[in-house]
């Protein structure tokens, strides 16, 4: 089996929605020799901020000298990004080799595993084979019934924050969704909560108490911002001064203090992460598509906001970084998201909107998005391809010396990134 055949198999697995439950993953892993057993994990759930938090945590642990696995989803440009060791994605050859091991076992199961379950098993095999010291493991969706939740005893569980999302699977209220995410808490294992929502905190605290798990909550009010721009942030927190973040976004200090508290727990659990490693890891951490600065002249930013909490965070960042005027927006959204509410938040900040359609069967048409923007009094133009939309938006930003913010769906990132490179070359 080669790399292309391996990806074709992974993506061709019968897909019947999320199909929550752990039984298929447990059966598949048992038949693979339970590679997840004996490994150490930082298990990370949450509505928003999971990816950035995982990236910073991985960077800190790597700076401390550990061999660190990182499991995230979805991938941004290339599938291999979903599983990395010390910052390097799995190679094409090894991915194909491991899929070849998994395929006959999965195919012979009566209740066949889903795509995500196969990918999770693949990642566990990969990290076990390379004897990672610790794996930073991001939940796919929810927590309690997510296939990553087969792990038995993480070093620390982390819940970044809770908001309304995936209501058809996780529930209709913050409490219901928090209960699902709190499902990653294991008996007598510590947990860190990095969210602001007190209702969610109450649900998480109840679960932690039931599990006899020590609970740490970050203190958002203790963050003292020294400087913040599209190129990074300097802040104080919890006895640490002048912490530097390269990740931009006004919300990133909140993710960073979640990592700081998680590292403090890790040190209590026998790890050795020095203050210098903590600082180095936070400053060097990189994470694509989260208010990512793609270009400085003109300023071009991509943000993978895809729900209201993410859009509000992006809006807050836009207001903070570009106080002297409005921005140009390039938007593409999924029809099953709260896209009209997203427009409520974003259109007051927009000079003009360039509307495109993400590469997803769930995408809203570019015309429908443009029509809604125009009906609300903000000039918007639809583009039949992302390439055309990015080129027009970039040329306008260049000509008018205005910042350009591109957001609405992670599904756009790869197309937007390469379209921007082409637009810059044509200039």
C-alpha positions as CSV (number, residue, x, y, z in Angstrom):
1,X,0.0,0.0,0.0
2,X,1.3,3.4,-0.9
3,X,0.5,6.8,0.6
4,X,-2.3,7.7,-1.9
5,X,-3.9,4.3,-1.4
6,X,-3.7,4.7,2.4
7,X,-5.5,8.1,2.3
8,X,-8.0,6.7,-0.1
9,X,-8.8,3.9,2.3
10,X,-9.1,6.2,5.3
11,X,-11.4,8.6,3.5
12,X,-13.5,5.8,1.9
13,X,-14.5,4.3,5.3
14,X,-18.3,4.2,5.5
15,X,-19.3,7.4,7.2
16,X,-22.5,7.5,9.2
17,X,-22.2,10.8,11.0
18,X,-20.2,11.0,14.3
19,X,-21.5,7.7,15.7
20,X,-20.5,8.5,19.2
21,X,-19.3,5.6,21.4
22,X,-16.1,3.9,22.5
23,X,-16.8,0.3,21.7
24,X,-15.4,0.3,18.1
25,X,-12.2,2.1,19.1
26,X,-11.7,-0.2,22.1
27,X,-12.2,-3.3,19.9
28,X,-9.9,-2.0,17.2
29,X,-7.2,-1.1,19.8
30,X,-7.4,-4.4,21.6
31,X,-6.8,-6.2,18.3
32,X,-3.8,-4.0,17.7
33,X,-2.4,-4.8,21.1
34,X,-3.6,-1.8,22.9
35,X,-0.8,0.6,21.9
36,X,-2.4,3.4,24.0
37,X,-1.8,1.6,27.3
38,X,1.3,2.6,29.2
39,X,1.6,6.0,27.4
40,X,1.3,9.4,29.1
41,X,-1.2,11.9,27.9
42,X,-2.3,15.5,28.2
43,X,-5.9,15.2,27.1
44,X,-7.5,18.4,25.8
45,X,-11.2,19.1,25.2
46,X,-13.1,22.3,24.7
47,X,-15.3,24.2,22.3
48,X,-12.6,26.7,21.1
49,X,-8.9,27.0,21.8
50,X,-8.1,23.3,21.8
51,X,-5.7,23.5,18.9
52,X,-3.8,26.6,20.1
53,X,-3.6,25.1,23.7
54,X,-2.3,21.8,22.4
55,X,0.3,23.5,20.2
56,X,1.6,25.6,23.1
57,X,1.6,22.7,25.5
58,X,3.5,20.6,22.9
59,X,6.0,23.4,22.3
60,X,6.7,23.8,26.0
61,X,7.2,20.1,26.6
62,X,9.5,19.9,23.6
63,X,11.5,22.9,24.9
64,X,11.9,21.0,28.2
65,X,13.6,18.1,26.3
66,X,10.8,15.6,26.1
67,X,9.8,13.6,23.0
68,X,6.3,14.8,22.4
69,X,3.5,13.5,20.2
70,X,0.8,15.8,19.1
71,X,-2.6,14.7,17.8
72,X,-5.0,17.3,16.4
73,X,-7.9,17.7,14.0
74,X,-8.8,18.7,11.5
75,X,-5.6,19.1,9.4
76,X,-5.1,22.4,7.7
77,X,-3.1,21.7,4.5
78,X,-2.0,18.1,4.6
79,X,-3.4,15.0,6.3
80,X,-0.1,14.1,8.0
81,X,-0.3,17.2,10.2
82,X,-2.8,15.4,12.4
83,X,-0.1,13.4,14.0
84,X,3.4,14.8,14.8
85,X,6.4,14.0,16.9
86,X,8.6,16.8,18.0
87,X,6.9,19.1,15.5
88,X,7.4,16.8,12.5
89,X,4.4,15.2,10.8
90,X,4.3,11.5,10.2
91,X,6.0,10.5,6.9
92,X,4.0,9.3,3.9
93,X,5.7,5.9,4.0
94,X,5.1,5.2,7.7
95,X,1.5,6.4,7.4
96,X,0.9,3.9,4.6
97,X,2.7,1.1,6.5
98,X,0.5,1.6,9.6
99,X,-2.7,1.8,7.6
100,X,-1.8,-1.5,6.0
101,X,-1.6,-3.0,9.5
102,X,-5.0,-1.5,10.6
103,X,-7.0,-2.2,7.4
104,X,-7.5,-5.9,7.6
105,X,-8.5,-5.7,11.3
106,X,-10.9,-2.9,10.8
107,X,-12.4,-4.5,7.7
108,X,-13.1,-7.7,9.6
109,X,-15.0,-6.0,12.5
110,X,-18.7,-6.5,12.5
111,X,-19.3,-2.9,13.7
112,X,-16.8,-1.2,11.5
113,X,-14.9,1.8,12.9
114,X,-15.4,5.3,11.6
115,X,-12.8,7.4,9.8
116,X,-11.9,9.3,13.0
117,X,-11.7,6.1,15.0
118,X,-9.2,4.6,12.5
119,X,-7.1,7.8,12.5
120,X,-7.0,7.7,16.3
121,X,-5.9,4.1,16.4
122,X,-3.3,5.0,13.7
123,X,-1.9,7.8,15.9
124,X,-1.7,5.6,19.0
125,X,0.3,3.0,17.0
126,X,2.6,5.7,15.7
127,X,3.3,7.3,19.1
128,X,3.8,3.8,20.7
129,X,6.2,2.8,18.0
130,X,8.4,5.9,18.6
131,X,8.2,5.7,22.4
132,X,7.0,9.2,23.0
133,X,7.6,10.5,26.5
134,X,4.1,12.1,26.4
135,X,1.4,12.8,23.9
136,X,-0.8,16.0,23.8
137,X,-4.1,14.5,22.6
138,X,-6.9,16.7,21.3
139,X,-10.5,15.5,21.5
140,X,-12.3,15.4,18.2
141,X,-15.7,16.4,19.4
142,X,-17.3,16.5,22.8
143,X,-15.3,14.3,25.2
144,X,-17.2,11.6,26.9
145,X,-17.9,9.5,23.8
146,X,-15.0,10.7,21.7
147,X,-12.7,8.0,20.5
148,X,-9.7,9.6,22.2
149,X,-11.4,9.0,25.5
150,X,-10.3,5.3,25.5
151,X,-7.2,6.4,27.4
152,X,-7.3,5.3,31.0
153,X,-5.3,7.7,33.1
154,X,-4.0,11.0,31.6
155,X,-1.4,12.9,33.5
156,X,-3.7,15.9,33.3
157,X,-7.1,16.6,31.6
158,X,-7.6,20.1,30.2
159,X,-10.9,21.7,29.2
160,X,-10.3,25.0,27.5
161,X,-13.7,26.5,27.4
162,X,-17.4,25.6,26.7
163,X,-19.9,27.2,24.3
164,X,-22.9,26.1,22.3
165,X,-21.7,24.0,19.3
166,X,-22.6,20.6,17.8
167,X,-25.9,20.7,19.6
168,X,-27.3,17.7,17.7
169,X,-24.7,15.5,19.3
170,X,-23.6,17.3,22.5
171,X,-26.8,19.0,23.9
172,X,-28.7,22.3,23.7
173,X,-27.4,24.0,26.9
174,X,-24.0,24.9,28.2
175,X,-24.5,22.5,31.1
176,X,-25.2,19.6,28.8
177,X,-22.2,20.4,26.6
178,X,-19.9,20.9,29.7
179,X,-21.0,17.5,31.0
180,X,-20.0,15.9,27.7
181,X,-16.6,17.6,27.8
182,X,-16.1,16.8,31.5
183,X,-16.4,13.1,30.4
184,X,-12.6,13.1,29.8
185,X,-12.0,13.5,33.6
186,X,-10.7,10.3,35.0
187,X,-10.7,9.1,38.6
188,X,-8.1,10.8,40.8
189,X,-6.4,12.5,37.8
190,X,-6.1,16.3,37.9
191,X,-8.0,18.6,35.6
192,X,-7.5,22.2,34.4
193,X,-10.4,24.4,33.3
194,X,-9.4,27.4,31.2
195,X,-12.9,28.8,30.3
196,X,-14.8,31.8,31.5
197,X,-18.2,30.3,31.8
198,X,-19.3,29.8,35.4
199,X,-22.2,27.5,34.5
200,X,-19.7,25.2,32.6
201,X,-17.4,25.4,35.6
202,X,-20.1,24.2,37.9
203,X,-20.7,21.1,35.8
204,X,-17.0,20.4,35.5
205,X,-16.5,20.9,39.2
206,X,-19.3,18.4,40.0
207,X,-17.7,15.8,37.7
208,X,-14.2,16.5,39.2
209,X,-15.6,16.1,42.7
210,X,-17.4,12.8,41.8
211,X,-14.1,11.5,40.3
212,X,-12.0,12.7,43.3
213,X,-9.9,14.7,40.8
214,X,-8.1,17.9,41.8
215,X,-9.5,20.9,39.8
216,X,-7.5,24.0,38.8
217,X,-9.3,27.0,37.3
218,X,-7.3,29.7,35.5
219,X,-7.6,33.3,36.7
220,X,-8.4,35.3,33.6
221,X,-8.6,38.4,35.6
222,X,-5.0,38.1,36.7
223,X,-3.7,38.5,33.1
224,X,-1.9,41.8,32.7
225,X,-1.3,42.7,29.0
226,X,1.9,44.7,28.5
227,X,1.6,44.9,24.7
228,X,-0.5,43.3,22.0
229,X,-0.4,43.4,18.2
230,X,-0.9,41.2,15.2
231,X,2.7,40.1,15.7
232,X,2.3,38.8,19.2
233,X,1.6,39.6,22.9
234,X,3.6,40.3,26.1
235,X,1.8,39.7,29.4
236,X,2.2,38.9,33.1
237,X,0.4,36.1,34.9
238,X,0.7,34.2,38.2
239,X,4.1,35.5,39.3
240,X,5.5,35.4,35.7
241,X,6.5,38.7,34.1
242,X,6.9,39.5,30.4
243,X,5.6,36.2,29.0
244,X,6.0,36.4,25.2
245,X,3.5,34.8,22.7
246,X,4.1,34.7,19.0
247,X,0.5,33.5,18.4
248,X,-1.6,36.5,17.8
249,X,-5.3,36.9,18.7
250,X,-6.6,38.7,21.8
251,X,-7.8,35.4,23.2
252,X,-4.3,33.6,23.0
253,X,-3.2,34.8,26.5
254,X,-6.2,32.9,27.9
255,X,-5.0,29.7,26.1
256,X,-1.5,30.4,27.3
257,X,-2.5,30.6,31.0
258,X,-4.3,27.3,30.6
259,X,-1.0,25.9,29.4
260,X,0.8,27.5,32.3
261,X,-1.5,25.9,34.9
262,X,-1.3,22.5,33.1
263,X,2.5,22.7,33.2
264,X,2.3,23.4,36.9
265,X,0.2,20.3,37.3
266,X,2.6,18.3,35.1
267,X,5.5,19.3,37.4
268,X,3.6,18.2,40.4
269,X,3.1,14.9,38.7
270,X,6.8,14.3,38.2
271,X,7.7,16.1,35.0
272,X,10.5,18.7,34.9
273,X,9.5,21.8,33.0
274,X,11.6,24.7,33.9
275,X,10.5,28.4,33.7
276,X,12.9,28.9,30.9
277,X,11.4,26.0,28.9
278,X,7.9,27.3,29.6
279,X,8.9,30.8,28.3
280,X,10.7,29.4,25.3
281,X,7.8,27.0,24.4
282,X,5.2,29.7,24.6
283,X,7.2,32.1,22.5
284,X,8.1,29.6,19.8
285,X,4.6,27.9,19.5
286,X,3.0,28.1,16.1
287,X,-0.5,27.2,15.1
288,X,-1.9,27.7,11.7
289,X,-5.3,29.4,11.0
290,X,-5.9,30.9,14.4
291,X,-5.7,34.6,13.7
292,X,-2.5,33.8,11.8
293,X,-0.5,36.7,10.3
294,X,0.1,35.7,6.7
295,X,1.4,38.9,5.3
296,X,2.6,42.2,6.8
297,X,2.3,44.6,3.9
298,X,-0.6,44.8,3.6
299,X,-1.7,43.1,6.8
300,X,-3.4,39.8,5.9
301,X,-4.8,37.5,8.6
302,X,-6.6,34.2,8.5
303,X,-8.7,33.0,11.3
304,X,-10.5,29.6,11.4
305,X,-13.5,31.0,13.3
306,X,-16.5,28.7,12.6
307,X,-18.8,29.2,15.6
308,X,-20.1,32.3,17.5
309,X,-17.5,32.0,20.3
310,X,-14.7,32.0,17.8
311,X,-16.2,34.8,15.7
312,X,-16.6,37.0,18.8
313,X,-13.0,36.3,19.7
314,X,-11.9,37.3,16.1
315,X,-14.1,40.4,16.3
316,X,-12.4,41.4,19.6
317,X,-9.0,40.9,18.1
318,X,-9.9,43.0,15.0
319,X,-11.1,45.8,17.3
320,X,-7.9,45.6,19.4
321,X,-5.4,45.5,16.5
322,X,-7.0,47.8,14.0
323,X,-8.4,50.7,16.1
324,X,-8.1,53.3,13.4
325,X,-10.5,52.0,10.9
326,X,-12.4,49.1,9.4
327,X,-11.1,46.0,7.7
328,X,-11.7,44.2,4.5
329,X,-13.3,40.8,5.0
330,X,-13.0,37.6,2.9
331,X,-15.7,35.2,4.2
332,X,-16.8,31.7,3.5
333,X,-19.2,29.9,5.8
334,X,-21.0,26.6,6.3
335,X,-24.7,26.8,5.9
336,X,-25.4,24.8,9.1
337,X,-23.5,27.3,11.2
338,X,-25.0,30.5,12.8
339,X,-23.7,32.5,9.8
340,X,-26.3,35.3,10.1
341,X,-25.3,35.8,13.8
342,X,-21.7,35.8,12.6
343,X,-22.6,38.7,10.2
344,X,-24.2,40.6,13.1
345,X,-20.8,40.5,14.8
346,X,-18.5,41.1,11.8
347,X,-20.3,43.5,9.4
348,X,-20.0,46.6,11.7
349,X,-16.2,46.1,11.3
350,X,-16.3,45.6,7.5
351,X,-15.5,48.1,4.8
352,X,-16.3,45.5,2.1
353,X,-16.8,41.7,2.0
354,X,-15.4,39.3,-0.5
355,X,-17.7,36.2,-0.4
356,X,-16.5,32.7,-1.4
357,X,-17.6,29.2,-0.9
358,X,-15.6,26.8,1.3
359,X,-14.7,23.4,-0.1
360,X,-17.4,21.5,1.7
361,X,-20.7,20.0,0.8
362,X,-22.2,21.9,3.8
363,X,-21.0,25.3,2.4
364,X,-23.3,28.3,2.0
365,X,-23.1,29.7,-1.6
366,X,-21.1,32.8,-2.1
367,X,-24.1,34.5,-3.7
368,X,-26.4,33.9,-0.7
369,X,-23.7,35.3,1.6
370,X,-23.2,38.3,-0.5
371,X,-26.9,39.0,-0.9
372,X,-27.3,39.0,2.9
373,X,-24.4,41.4,3.4
374,X,-25.7,43.8,0.7
375,X,-29.2,43.6,2.2
376,X,-27.6,44.8,5.5
377,X,-25.9,47.8,3.8
378,X,-22.4,46.5,3.5
379,X,-21.0,46.2,0.0
380,X,-20.2,42.5,-0.8
381,X,-19.1,40.7,-4.0
382,X,-19.5,37.0,-4.7
383,X,-16.7,35.1,-6.3
384,X,-17.1,31.7,-8.0
385,X,-13.6,30.5,-6.8
386,X,-11.6,31.1,-3.7
387,X,-8.6,32.0,-6.0
388,X,-10.6,34.8,-7.6
389,X,-11.9,36.1,-4.3
390,X,-8.5,36.1,-2.6
391,X,-6.9,37.8,-5.5
392,X,-9.5,40.6,-5.6
393,X,-9.4,41.0,-1.8
394,X,-5.6,41.2,-1.7
395,X,-5.4,43.6,-4.6
396,X,-7.9,45.9,-2.9
397,X,-6.1,45.7,0.5
398,X,-2.8,46.6,-1.3
399,X,-4.3,49.5,-3.2
400,X,-6.2,50.9,-0.3
401,X,-3.5,50.0,2.4
402,X,-6.2,48.3,4.5
403,X,-5.9,45.2,6.6
404,X,-7.6,42.1,5.2
405,X,-9.1,39.4,7.5
406,X,-10.1,36.1,6.0
407,X,-12.4,33.9,8.1
408,X,-15.5,31.7,8.4
409,X,-14.3,28.1,8.0
410,X,-11.1,26.1,8.5
411,X,-12.1,24.3,5.2
412,X,-10.8,27.4,3.3
413,X,-7.3,27.6,4.7
414,X,-5.4,25.5,2.2
415,X,-7.1,27.1,-0.7
416,X,-6.7,30.6,0.7
417,X,-3.1,30.1,1.6
418,X,-2.1,29.0,-1.9
419,X,-4.4,31.6,-3.6
420,X,-2.6,34.3,-1.5
421,X,0.8,33.1,-2.6
422,X,-0.4,33.2,-6.3
423,X,-1.8,36.7,-5.8
424,X,1.5,38.0,-4.3
425,X,3.4,36.5,-7.2
426,X,1.1,38.3,-9.7
427,X,1.8,41.6,-8.0
